[in-house]
Amino acid sequence: MQDNENLIKPLTSNPKMKKTLLVGRHGAGKTTLKQALKDEKIQYVKTQYMDYGEWLLDSPGEYAEVHGLGAALAIYAYEADIVALLISADDDYSLFPPNITCMVNREVIGIVTKIDKCSPDRAKAWLQLSGCEKIFFVNSHNGEGVEQLKNYLKK
């Protein structure tokens, strides 16, 4: 008979980092940010399903874009320590309605990605309107702002 204790694995194998759910529209840079935070090679990968990693939950953009899939994000939020709303500096609009952060009982932070593309001011304003009090600015390709975010996500 097999020992059941060996079958049980902890939800996170990195106890030094807060489990973080990345949420944003497709192309916002969630997977690229995940790669940068984990010091992986940056390469394009289309996230087709929830990528439930050691401490990062990478959601497909469609989960935020399609109304019927939004409930899945709410459930995944309860498995995270932090929910991170991502908006690209070059986005034309925000998916996140005003004061959406009150919908979860987790800390919600904002992350503006692709800050090398254009001014991050509009994306910052959208995240503030959504209820994010703490906002980070990152360029995953050259590492700008990534270390500050990583330090914040440490337990």
TIVEXRO-57725 format. One record per residue: z, x, y of N, C-alpha, C in turn; residue in one letter; chain; residue number from 1. Coordinates in steps of 0.05 Angstrom, whole numbers, plus 5000, padded with zeros to 4 digits. Atoms other than C-alpha are relative to their C-alpha. Layout:
N
+------+------+------+------+------+------+------+------+------+---------+--------+-----+
:  n_z :  n_x :  n_y : ca_z : ca_x : ca_y :  c_z :  c_x :  c_y : residuo : cadena : num :
+------+------+------+------+------+------+------+------+------+---------+--------+-----+
:    Z :    X :    Y :    Z :    X :    Y :    Z :    X :    Y :       A :      A : NUM :
...
+------+------+------+------+------+------+------+------+------+---------+--------+-----+
//
This chain:
155
+------+------+------+------+------+------+------+------+------+---------+--------+-----+
:  n_z :  n_x :  n_y : ca_z : ca_x : ca_y :  c_z :  c_x :  c_y : residuo : cadena : num :
+------+------+------+------+------+------+------+------+------+---------+--------+-----+
: 5000 : 5017 : 4976 : 5000 : 5000 : 5000 : 5000 : 5018 : 5025 :       M :      A :   1 :
: 5002 : 4984 : 4976 : 4982 : 5026 : 5069 : 5023 : 4995 : 5019 :       Q :      A :   2 :
: 4978 : 5002 : 4981 : 5035 : 5040 : 5121 : 4989 : 4987 : 5026 :       D :      A :   3 :
: 5009 : 5015 : 4977 : 5025 : 4988 : 5176 : 5005 : 5013 : 5027 :       N :      A :   4 :
: 4994 : 4986 : 4975 : 5057 : 5032 : 5229 : 4977 : 5018 : 5009 :       E :      A :   5 :
: 5022 : 4983 : 4993 : 4997 : 5078 : 5226 : 4976 : 4984 : 5011 :       N :      A :   6 :
: 5022 : 5017 : 4991 : 4951 : 5019 : 5242 : 5005 : 4992 : 5029 :       L :      A :   7 :
: 4993 : 5009 : 4973 : 4987 : 5002 : 5307 : 4997 : 5024 : 5019 :       I :      A :   8 :
: 5005 : 4980 : 4981 : 4962 : 5042 : 5366 : 5010 : 4990 : 5027 :       K :      A :   9 :
: 4992 : 5010 : 4973 : 4990 : 5039 : 5437 : 4976 : 4991 : 5016 :       P :      A :  10 :
: 5022 : 5009 : 4983 : 4949 : 5003 : 5489 : 4988 : 5022 : 5017 :       L :      A :  11 :
: 5010 : 4977 : 4984 : 4943 : 5067 : 5529 : 5008 : 5026 : 4986 :       T :      A :  12 :
: 4993 : 4974 : 5011 : 4940 : 5137 : 5502 : 5004 : 5021 : 5022 :       S :      A :  13 :
: 4995 : 4982 : 4978 : 4949 : 5167 : 5571 : 5024 : 4988 : 5016 :       N :      A :  14 :
: 4976 : 5012 : 4987 : 5021 : 5149 : 5591 : 5004 : 5010 : 5029 :       P :      A :  15 :
: 4996 : 4989 : 4973 : 5014 : 5189 : 5656 : 4983 : 4985 : 5021 :       K :      A :  16 :
: 5017 : 5014 : 4981 : 4962 : 5142 : 5687 : 5005 : 4970 : 4998 :       M :      A :  17 :
: 4998 : 5029 : 5000 : 4967 : 5069 : 5708 : 4974 : 4988 : 4989 :       K :      A :  18 :
: 5024 : 5014 : 5011 : 4920 : 5024 : 5669 : 4987 : 4985 : 5022 :       K :      A :  19 :
: 5014 : 5010 : 4977 : 4867 : 5004 : 5719 : 4975 : 4985 : 4992 :       T :      A :  20 :
: 5024 : 5017 : 5004 : 4815 : 4948 : 5717 : 4981 : 5004 : 5023 :       L :      A :  21 :
: 5021 : 4997 : 4979 : 4751 : 4964 : 5756 : 4983 : 4975 : 5001 :       L :      A :  22 :
: 5015 : 5025 : 4996 : 4717 : 4901 : 5784 : 4981 : 5003 : 5023 :       V :      A :  23 :
: 5020 : 5000 : 4978 : 4654 : 4896 : 5825 : 4973 : 4991 : 4989 :       G :      A :  24 :
: 5026 : 5009 : 5009 : 4582 : 4874 : 5824 : 4985 : 5022 : 4986 :       R :      A :  25 :
: 5015 : 4980 : 5014 : 4530 : 4910 : 5783 : 4989 : 5020 : 5021 :       H :      A :  26 :
: 5010 : 4979 : 4981 : 4510 : 4976 : 5816 : 5020 : 5009 : 5020 :       G :      A :  27 :
: 4980 : 4993 : 4981 : 4575 : 4982 : 5854 : 5011 : 5028 : 4995 :       A :      A :  28 :
: 4990 : 4973 : 5006 : 4592 : 5048 : 5819 : 5024 : 5001 : 4983 :       G :      A :  29 :
: 4976 : 5001 : 5017 : 4646 : 5027 : 5771 : 4999 : 5021 : 4978 :       K :      A :  30 :
: 5002 : 4981 : 5022 : 4622 : 5067 : 5712 : 4998 : 5029 : 5010 :       T :      A :  31 :
: 5002 : 4973 : 4988 : 4604 : 5127 : 5755 : 5027 : 5009 : 5009 :       T :      A :  32 :
: 4973 : 4993 : 4991 : 4674 : 5125 : 5785 : 5017 : 5006 : 4976 :       L :      A :  33 :
: 4984 : 4994 : 5025 : 4704 : 5121 : 5715 : 4994 : 5028 : 4990 :       K :      A :  34 :
: 5007 : 4973 : 5009 : 4665 : 5183 : 5695 : 5012 : 5021 : 5018 :       Q :      A :  35 :
: 4988 : 4980 : 4981 : 4688 : 5220 : 5758 : 5030 : 5002 : 4996 :       A :      A :  36 :
: 4971 : 5000 : 5003 : 4761 : 5200 : 5748 : 5008 : 5014 : 4974 :       L :      A :  37 :
: 4994 : 4988 : 5026 : 4758 : 5225 : 5676 : 4987 : 5028 : 4997 :       K :      A :  38 :
: 5013 : 4973 : 5000 : 4721 : 5290 : 5695 : 4978 : 5002 : 4980 :       D :      A :  39 :
: 5023 : 5000 : 5019 : 4661 : 5270 : 5653 : 4975 : 5006 : 5016 :       E :      A :  40 :
: 5027 : 4996 : 4987 : 4588 : 5287 : 5667 : 4991 : 4973 : 5011 :       K :      A :  41 :
: 5010 : 5024 : 4987 : 4560 : 5236 : 5716 : 4972 : 4994 : 4989 :       I :      A :  42 :
: 5026 : 5008 : 5010 : 4503 : 5199 : 5683 : 4999 : 4969 : 5000 :       Q :      A :  43 :
: 5002 : 5029 : 4998 : 4476 : 5128 : 5690 : 5003 : 4988 : 4972 :       Y :      A :  44 :
: 4996 : 5016 : 5024 : 4501 : 5080 : 5637 : 5004 : 4972 : 5009 :       V :      A :  45 :
: 4996 : 5028 : 4994 : 4493 : 5005 : 5642 : 5022 : 4989 : 4982 :       K :      A :  46 :
: 4978 : 5011 : 5015 : 4559 : 4974 : 5621 : 4992 : 4972 : 4991 :       T :      A :  47 :
: 5009 : 5025 : 5011 : 4540 : 4917 : 5574 : 5024 : 4982 : 4991 :       Q :      A :  48 :
: 4976 : 5015 : 5010 : 4611 : 4896 : 5553 : 5025 : 5014 : 5012 :       Y :      A :  49 :
: 4975 : 4988 : 4990 : 4684 : 4909 : 5572 : 5004 : 5027 : 4987 :       M :      A :  50 :
: 4994 : 4974 : 5010 : 4696 : 4983 : 5564 : 5029 : 5005 : 5003 :       D :      A :  51 :
: 4970 : 4999 : 5001 : 4769 : 4985 : 5544 : 5008 : 5028 : 4993 :       Y :      A :  52 :
: 4994 : 4972 : 5004 : 4786 : 5058 : 5553 : 5030 : 5006 : 4999 :       G :      A :  53 :
: 4972 : 4992 : 5002 : 4851 : 5097 : 5550 : 5016 : 4989 : 5023 :       E :      A :  54 :
: 4985 : 5010 : 4977 : 4872 : 5079 : 5621 : 4982 : 4986 : 5020 :       W :      A :  55 :
: 5019 : 5014 : 4982 : 4809 : 5051 : 5654 : 4986 : 4978 : 4985 :       L :      A :  56 :
: 5015 : 5022 : 5011 : 4780 : 4983 : 5640 : 4975 : 4996 : 5018 :       L :      A :  57 :
: 5025 : 5001 : 4985 : 4707 : 4984 : 5662 : 4986 : 4973 : 4993 :       D :      A :  58 :
: 5012 : 5026 : 5005 : 4679 : 4914 : 5670 : 4970 : 4999 : 5008 :       S :      A :  59 :
: 5028 : 5004 : 4992 : 4605 : 4895 : 5672 : 4999 : 4984 : 5026 :       P :      A :  60 :
: 5002 : 5014 : 4975 : 4583 : 4872 : 5741 : 4996 : 4970 : 4997 :       G :      A :  61 :
: 5005 : 5028 : 5005 : 4561 : 4806 : 5711 : 5026 : 4984 : 4998 :       E :      A :  62 :
: 4975 : 5014 : 5002 : 4634 : 4789 : 5698 : 5009 : 4990 : 5028 :       Y :      A :  63 :
: 4992 : 5008 : 4972 : 4645 : 4786 : 5774 : 4979 : 4982 : 5012 :       A :      A :  64 :
: 5022 : 5014 : 4988 : 4577 : 4757 : 5790 : 4995 : 4972 : 4989 :       E :      A :  65 :
: 5005 : 5026 : 5013 : 4573 : 4699 : 5740 : 5026 : 4984 : 4999 :       V :      A :  66 :
: 4976 : 5016 : 4997 : 4623 : 4644 : 5754 : 5014 : 4995 : 4973 :       H :      A :  67 :
: 4988 : 5006 : 5027 : 4634 : 4627 : 5680 : 5014 : 5024 : 4987 :       G :      A :  68 :
: 4988 : 4976 : 5012 : 4653 : 4699 : 5664 : 5025 : 5010 : 5015 :       L :      A :  69 :
: 4978 : 4991 : 4984 : 4705 : 4706 : 5718 : 5027 : 4996 : 4987 :       G :      A :  70 :
: 4974 : 5005 : 5014 : 4760 : 4678 : 5673 : 5007 : 5024 : 4982 :       A :      A :  71 :
: 4995 : 4976 : 5017 : 4751 : 4740 : 5628 : 5014 : 5021 : 5017 :       A :      A :  72 :
: 4988 : 4980 : 4982 : 4768 : 4784 : 5688 : 5030 : 4993 : 5005 :       L :      A :  73 :
: 4973 : 5008 : 4996 : 4831 : 4744 : 5700 : 5018 : 5008 : 4976 :       A :      A :  74 :
: 4984 : 4992 : 5024 : 4854 : 4756 : 5629 : 5003 : 5030 : 4998 :       I :      A :  75 :
: 4997 : 4971 : 5001 : 4838 : 4830 : 5631 : 5019 : 5011 : 5021 :       Y :      A :  76 :
: 4981 : 4992 : 4979 : 4877 : 4835 : 5696 : 5028 : 5001 : 4991 :       A :      A :  77 :
: 4972 : 5000 : 5009 : 4940 : 4818 : 5659 : 5006 : 5023 : 4981 :       Y :      A :  78 :
: 4995 : 4976 : 5017 : 4930 : 4879 : 5614 : 5000 : 5025 : 5016 :       E :      A :  79 :
: 5002 : 4977 : 4982 : 4924 : 4925 : 5674 : 5026 : 5002 : 5017 :       A :      A :  80 :
: 4979 : 4996 : 4980 : 4976 : 4956 : 5720 : 4989 : 4996 : 5028 :       D :      A :  81 :
: 5013 : 5002 : 4974 : 4927 : 4957 : 5778 : 4972 : 4988 : 4996 :       I :      A :  82 :
: 5027 : 5011 : 4999 : 4864 : 4916 : 5793 : 4986 : 5013 : 5024 :       V :      A :  83 :
: 5015 : 4987 : 4979 : 4813 : 4955 : 5834 : 4974 : 4985 : 5006 :       A :      A :  84 :
: 5024 : 5014 : 4991 : 4761 : 4916 : 5873 : 4981 : 5021 : 5013 :       L :      A :  85 :
: 5019 : 4980 : 4990 : 4699 : 4959 : 5886 : 4977 : 4987 : 5015 :       L :      A :  86 :
: 5023 : 5008 : 4984 : 4647 : 4949 : 5940 : 4986 : 5026 : 5008 :       I :      A :  87 :
: 5016 : 4978 : 4992 : 4591 : 4998 : 5952 : 4996 : 4999 : 5030 :       S :      A :  88 :
: 5004 : 4999 : 4971 : 4583 : 5022 : 6024 : 4973 : 4988 : 5008 :       A :      A :  89 :
: 5027 : 5011 : 4993 : 4510 : 5000 : 6021 : 4995 : 4972 : 4989 :       D :      A :  90 :
: 5003 : 5028 : 5009 : 4523 : 4930 : 5992 : 4993 : 4982 : 5024 :       D :      A :  91 :
: 5008 : 5019 : 4980 : 4492 : 4873 : 6031 : 5020 : 4977 : 5004 :       D :      A :  92 :
: 4980 : 5022 : 4999 : 4549 : 4824 : 6016 : 5023 : 5007 : 4981 :       Y :      A :  93 :
: 4977 : 4996 : 5017 : 4617 : 4819 : 5983 : 5002 : 4976 : 4981 :       S :      A :  94 :
: 4995 : 5022 : 5019 : 4630 : 4778 : 5920 : 5028 : 4988 : 5002 :       L :      A :  95 :
: 4972 : 5008 : 5000 : 4704 : 4773 : 5935 : 5007 : 4982 : 5024 :       F :      A :  96 :
: 4993 : 5018 : 4978 : 4728 : 4713 : 5975 : 5025 : 5009 : 5014 :       P :      A :  97 :
: 4975 : 4992 : 4986 : 4783 : 4719 : 6027 : 5025 : 4994 : 4984 :       P :      A :  98 :
: 4973 : 5002 : 5012 : 4853 : 4730 : 6000 : 4999 : 4996 : 4970 :       N :      A :  99 :
: 5002 : 5003 : 5029 : 4830 : 4734 : 5927 : 5022 : 5015 : 4986 :       I :      A : 100 :
: 4980 : 4983 : 5013 : 4884 : 4786 : 5913 : 5025 : 4984 : 4991 :       T :      A : 101 :
: 4977 : 5016 : 5007 : 4937 : 4732 : 5909 : 4997 : 4986 : 4973 :       C :      A : 102 :
: 5005 : 5014 : 5026 : 4905 : 4705 : 5845 : 5011 : 5015 : 4976 :       M :      A : 103 :
: 4988 : 4985 : 5022 : 4936 : 4760 : 5802 : 5027 : 5011 : 5009 :       V :      A : 104 :
: 4973 : 4990 : 4994 : 5007 : 4784 : 5798 : 5001 : 5030 : 4994 :       N :      A : 105 :
: 5002 : 4971 : 5003 : 4985 : 4857 : 5796 : 4993 : 5012 : 5027 :       R :      A : 106 :
: 5009 : 4986 : 4975 : 4975 : 4908 : 5851 : 4969 : 5000 : 5000 :       E :      A : 107 :
: 5029 : 5000 : 4997 : 4904 : 4902 : 5877 : 4993 : 5020 : 5023 :       V :      A : 108 :
: 5009 : 4980 : 4981 : 4871 : 4961 : 5912 : 4970 : 4996 : 5005 :       I :      A : 109 :
: 5029 : 5000 : 4994 : 4803 : 4967 : 5945 : 4989 : 5028 : 4998 :       G :      A : 110 :
: 5014 : 4974 : 5002 : 4753 : 5023 : 5932 : 4972 : 4996 : 5011 :       I :      A : 111 :
: 5027 : 4999 : 4989 : 4692 : 5035 : 5975 : 4986 : 5023 : 4987 :       V :      A : 112 :
: 5016 : 4979 : 5013 : 4640 : 5074 : 5935 : 4975 : 5006 : 5016 :       T :      A : 113 :
: 5025 : 4992 : 4988 : 4576 : 5109 : 5955 : 5003 : 5005 : 5030 :       K :      A : 114 :
: 4994 : 4996 : 4971 : 4606 : 5131 : 6022 : 4980 : 5019 : 5013 :       I :      A : 115 :
: 5021 : 4982 : 4990 : 4549 : 5181 : 6029 : 4975 : 4984 : 5009 :       D :      A : 116 :
: 5025 : 5015 : 4995 : 4497 : 5125 : 6034 : 5000 : 4989 : 5029 :       K :      A : 117 :
: 4998 : 5010 : 4973 : 4521 : 5093 : 6099 : 5030 : 4996 : 5007 :       C :      A : 118 :
: 4973 : 5003 : 4991 : 4583 : 5076 : 6139 : 5016 : 4981 : 4982 :       S :      A : 119 :
: 4983 : 5017 : 5018 : 4640 : 5047 : 6096 : 5015 : 4978 : 5015 :       P :      A : 120 :
: 4984 : 5018 : 4984 : 4667 : 5005 : 6154 : 4997 : 4971 : 4991 :       D :      A : 121 :
: 5004 : 5028 : 5008 : 4635 : 4939 : 6132 : 5013 : 4994 : 4974 :       R :      A : 122 :
: 4987 : 5004 : 5026 : 4658 : 4947 : 6060 : 5030 : 5000 : 5002 :       A :      A : 123 :
: 4970 : 4999 : 4995 : 4728 : 4965 : 6084 : 5009 : 4973 : 5011 :       K :      A : 124 :
: 4992 : 5025 : 4988 : 4730 : 4902 : 6126 : 5000 : 4977 : 4980 :       A :      A : 125 :
: 5001 : 5020 : 5021 : 4708 : 4859 : 6067 : 5024 : 5002 : 4981 :       W :      A : 126 :
: 4977 : 4996 : 5018 : 4762 : 4890 : 6023 : 5026 : 4991 : 5013 :       L :      A : 127 :
: 4976 : 5009 : 4985 : 4815 : 4878 : 6077 : 5001 : 4969 : 5000 :       Q :      A : 128 :
: 5001 : 5029 : 5000 : 4792 : 4806 : 6083 : 5007 : 4988 : 4973 :       L :      A : 129 :
: 4993 : 5009 : 5028 : 4799 : 4799 : 6007 : 5029 : 5003 : 4994 :       S :      A : 130 :
: 4972 : 4997 : 5004 : 4871 : 4820 : 6014 : 5009 : 5027 : 4992 :       G :      A : 131 :
: 4993 : 4972 : 5007 : 4869 : 4894 : 5996 : 5014 : 5014 : 5023 :       C :      A : 132 :
: 4986 : 4985 : 4979 : 4921 : 4933 : 6035 : 4995 : 5030 : 4997 :       E :      A : 133 :
: 5005 : 4971 : 5005 : 4908 : 5001 : 6003 : 4970 : 5002 : 4993 :       K :      A : 134 :
: 5028 : 4996 : 5004 : 4835 : 5023 : 6007 : 4993 : 5029 : 4998 :       I :      A : 135 :
: 5009 : 4972 : 5005 : 4803 : 5087 : 5980 : 4970 : 5002 : 5005 :       F :      A : 136 :
: 5028 : 4995 : 4994 : 4736 : 5117 : 6000 : 4991 : 5023 : 4982 :       F :      A : 137 :
: 5008 : 4980 : 5020 : 4699 : 5155 : 5945 : 4970 : 5004 : 4999 :       V :      A : 138 :
: 5028 : 4993 : 5008 : 4634 : 5191 : 5930 : 5003 : 5013 : 4973 :       N :      A : 139 :
: 4996 : 4990 : 5027 : 4635 : 5199 : 5855 : 4982 : 5023 : 4993 :       S :      A : 140 :
: 5019 : 4978 : 5006 : 4576 : 5247 : 5855 : 5009 : 5027 : 5010 :       H :      A : 141 :
: 4991 : 4974 : 4990 : 4607 : 5301 : 5898 : 5031 : 5002 : 4999 :       N :      A : 142 :
: 4971 : 4999 : 5004 : 4680 : 5283 : 5884 : 5017 : 4993 : 5024 :       G :      A : 143 :
: 4985 : 5006 : 4976 : 4699 : 5264 : 5955 : 5017 : 4975 : 4996 :       E :      A : 144 :
: 4981 : 5022 : 5002 : 4761 : 5219 : 5953 : 5010 : 4995 : 4971 :       G :      A : 145 :
: 4993 : 5005 : 5028 : 4765 : 5220 : 5876 : 5028 : 5010 : 4993 :       V :      A : 146 :
: 4973 : 4988 : 5007 : 4826 : 5266 : 5872 : 5022 : 4984 : 5013 :       E :      A : 147 :
: 4979 : 5017 : 4987 : 4865 : 5223 : 5922 : 5004 : 4974 : 4984 :       Q :      A : 148 :
: 4998 : 5024 : 5016 : 4850 : 5161 : 5881 : 5014 : 5006 : 4973 :       L :      A : 149 :
: 4988 : 4992 : 5026 : 4868 : 5197 : 5816 : 5030 : 5004 : 5004 :       K :      A : 150 :
: 4971 : 4995 : 4995 : 4935 : 5219 : 5846 : 5015 : 4974 : 5004 :       N :      A : 151 :
: 4987 : 5026 : 4996 : 4950 : 5148 : 5867 : 5004 : 4985 : 4974 :       Y :      A : 152 :
: 4998 : 5015 : 5026 : 4937 : 5122 : 5797 : 5018 : 5013 : 4980 :       L :      A : 153 :
: 4981 : 4987 : 5018 : 4986 : 5171 : 5766 : 5026 : 4984 : 5001 :       K :      A : 154 :
: 4975 : 5014 : 5002 : 5051 : 5139 : 5742 : 5022 : 5017 : 5013 :       K :      A : 155 :
+------+------+------+------+------+------+------+------+------+---------+--------+-----+
//
